[in-house]
């Protein structure tokens, strides 16, 4: 349990750092209109990873340090945490499919 808590905390911290880096770059480049779709998706994905793993940290913290039963921690609203990662991943898939279509049209 503690091992999972530490891993989720590490992933949350790293993804928060990367989100801040991408968000800062996005803000700096916003006025130039030079923001590529992939950077937007990366920024959203890092936020999604941060949100998802932060919720996991809260869950494991409640079990390990607050004595909450494991079954009580997995309430209905925690099941929605995966959507923070799902939506940016769908964005990646759409972007990649569009790029593959564009490359296919160029080579014909």
DRENFIMAR-9171 format. One line per field, with one value per residue (C-alpha): residue in three letters; x, y, z. Coordinates in Angstrom, 2 decimals, m for minus. Layout:
BEGIN
residu ALA_...
px X_...
py Y_...
pz Z_...
// end
This chain:
BEGIN
residu UNK_UNK_UNK_UNK_UNK_UNK_UNK_UNK_UNK_UNK_UNK_UNK_UNK_UNK_UNK_UNK_UNK_UNK_UNK_UNK_UNK_UNK_UNK_UNK_UNK_UNK_UNK_UNK_UNK_UNK_UNK_UNK_UNK_UNK_UNK_UNK_UNK_UNK_UNK_UNK_UNK_UNK_UNK_UNK_UNK_UNK_UNK_UNK_UNK_UNK_UNK_UNK_UNK_UNK_UNK_UNK_UNK_UNK_UNK_UNK_UNK_UNK_UNK_UNK_UNK_UNK_UNK_UNK_UNK_UNK_UNK_UNK_UNK_UNK_UNK_UNK_UNK_UNK_UNK_UNK_UNK_UNK_UNK_UNK_UNK_UNK_UNK_UNK_UNK_UNK_UNK_UNK_UNK_UNK_UNK_UNK_UNK_UNK_UNK_UNK_UNK_UNK_UNK_UNK_UNK_UNK_UNK_UNK
px 0.00_2.74_4.63_1.59_1.18_4.79_4.59_1.37_2.83_5.95_3.92_1.67_4.67_6.40_3.25_2.52_6.02_5.58_2.11_3.59_6.36_3.90_1.42_4.15_5.32_1.71_1.14_4.36_3.54_m0.20_0.09_2.21_m0.38_2.45_1.05_0.90_m1.87_0.58_1.71_m1.90_m2.57_0.64_m0.39_m3.85_m2.41_0.02_m2.85_m4.89_m2.06_m1.66_m5.39_m5.66_m2.63_m3.46_m6.80_m5.00_m2.67_m5.70_m7.22_m4.07_m3.38_m6.85_m6.28_m2.69_m2.68_m6.33_m7.47_m10.25_m11.40_m10.33_m13.90_m15.02_m12.30_m13.47_m16.64_m18.51_m16.81_m13.32_m14.29_m14.37_m10.69_m9.66_m11.51_m8.78_m6.42_m8.91_m9.83_m6.24_m5.49_m8.47_m7.05_m3.75_m5.52_m7.49_m4.35_m2.33_m5.10_m5.31_m1.53_m1.52_m4.30_m2.40_0.82_m1.07_m2.54_0.84_2.55_m0.08
py 0.00_2.48_1.54_2.48_5.72_6.71_5.81_7.75_10.73_10.64_10.44_13.27_15.47_14.80_15.34_18.58_19.81_18.93_20.51_23.74_23.66_23.11_25.66_28.27_27.63_27.74_31.09_32.49_31.41_32.21_35.70_34.43_31.78_29.24_26.60_23.21_20.75_18.27_20.78_21.49_17.77_17.27_20.04_18.53_15.03_16.15_17.85_14.66_12.54_14.95_14.88_11.11_10.31_12.99_11.30_7.99_9.58_10.79_7.30_5.53_8.19_7.66_3.91_3.94_6.87_7.53_3.95_4.09_0.70_0.12_m0.48_2.94_4.77_3.66_5.72_6.61_9.94_8.43_6.22_9.32_10.08_8.13_10.57_13.14_10.84_9.38_12.68_13.75_10.22_10.42_13.77_12.06_9.35_11.90_13.96_10.92_9.69_13.15_13.26_9.78_10.83_13.99_12.06_9.52_12.26_13.93_10.75_9.91
pz 0.00_0.93_m2.23_m4.34_m2.40_m3.08_m6.78_m7.29_m5.43_m7.61_m10.83_m9.61_m8.80_m12.12_m14.16_m12.26_m13.10_m16.78_m16.83_m15.46_m18.08_m20.95_m19.56_m19.21_m22.76_m23.98_m22.25_m23.66_m27.23_m27.07_m28.52_m31.45_m32.40_m32.77_m30.44_m32.10_m31.35_m29.88_m27.23_m26.30_m25.95_m23.94_m21.57_m21.07_m20.68_m17.99_m16.15_m16.51_m15.12_m12.23_m11.43_m11.72_m9.60_m7.05_m6.49_m6.11_m3.54_m1.58_m1.70_m0.54_2.08_3.55_3.75_5.01_7.44_8.32_8.81_6.23_4.98_1.41_0.27_1.61_m0.31_m3.75_m3.86_m7.03_m7.70_m7.69_m10.61_m12.83_m12.30_m15.41_m17.67_m17.02_m18.90_m21.37_m23.04_m23.86_m25.10_m27.46_m28.57_m29.36_m31.36_m33.38_m34.00_m35.09_m37.40_m38.99_m39.44_m41.00_m43.40_m44.33_m44.94_m47.03_m49.23_m49.76_m50.96_m53.60
// end
